Amino acid sequence: GAVVSQHPSRVICKSGTSVKIECRSLDFQATTMFWYRQFPKKSLMLMATSNEGSKATYEQGVEKDKFLINHASLTLSTLTVTSAHPEDSSFYICSAKGGAKNEKLFFGSGTQLSVL
Amino acid sequence: AQTVTQSQPEMSVQEAETVTLSCTYDTSENNYYLFWYKQPPSRQMILVIRQEAYKQQNATENRFSVNFQKAAKSFSLKISDSQLGDTAMYFCALKTQGGSEKLVFGKGMKLTVNP
C-alpha cells in the first residue's frame, strides 16, 4: 500500500528557534497534502492544505507566517514552525491524497514537537 | 459547514465480544465519503473502513462493518470478535467531494478491549 513518511518523529527545541517537519509520499505522487495538529487526547485539527507548486491554503485561525508550508515537489511537503513557543508544542500529522481516483488519504506517523 | 459528532468519549469491551461505535454527521453535500480511522498508542492513523455516500450497501472489512443511515446522517462502526489489538482511539471522519476535499474528524472515542 501507499506509504507516507514523516520526519522527524520527535523533536525538542528551544523557544524562539524554527523547526522543519518533512512529509514524503514514498511510492506515489501527491499533488495535495494536508497538515493536521493534534492536542493530547483530542481530535485532529486541519491546519492547512498544501498544493504542489502553489501557495498553501490555511484554515481560519492558523497563522501562515508562523506555520510555513512548502510543497515544491510531487512527493514532498514541509511544515516549518517559525519562532517556536511552548504553546506550539503538539503532535503534527501530515497526510497525502492518493489512490487510483485520488480518493484515499494516507497518513504519516506524526511528529511530536516539544518547545522548551 | 461539515460537522462530525462522536458522543461517546470512551468504551470498553471484553475480548471476543462485539462493540458498536456511534457517529453522526452533518453536511449539505450529496456526494461525500465517510471513514473510520483507528489511532493506536503508536499514534499512526490507520484507515479501518470507508463508505461512499451514494452506495446504499454497508461497507464491510473482515471484522469491521458499518451501519450507514444516510437519511439520519448516522455512520456507526461495529467491531465483531474484538481483539486486544483493537484497543485504540477511533475517529469518524467526513470528506466531501469537490472543493478542498479536506477531512473533518470527530472528537474520537477511546476503545479498550479487555482480556
Contacts between the chains, C-beta under 8 A, distances in Angstrom:
chain1	res1	chain2	res2	distance
A	32	B	101	7.6
A	34	B	102	6.4
A	34	B	103	7.1
A	41	B	110	8.0
A	42	B	107	7.2
A	42	B	108	7.5
A	43	B	91	6.4
A	43	B	105	4.7
A	43	B	106	6.4
A	43	B	107	4.8
A	43	B	108	5.2
A	44	B	45	7.8
A	44	B	91	7.1
A	44	B	105	4.9
A	45	B	105	8.0
A	46	B	102	5.4
A	46	B	103	7.2
A	46	B	104	7.6
A	49	B	100	5.3
A	49	B	102	6.2
A	57	B	100	6.5
A	91	B	43	6.6
A	93	B	43	7.9
A	93	B	45	6.6
A	95	B	45	7.5
A	95	B	103	7.5
A	97	B	101	7.2
A	103	B	33	6.9
A	104	B	47	7.5
A	104	B	50	7.9
A	105	B	47	7.7
A	105	B	95	7.6
A	105	B	103	6.0
A	107	B	44	6.9
A	107	B	45	3.8
A	107	B	46	7.9
A	109	B	42	7.4
A	109	B	43	7.1
A	109	B	44	5.0
A	110	B	43	5.0
A	110	B	44	7.1
A	110	B	45	8.0
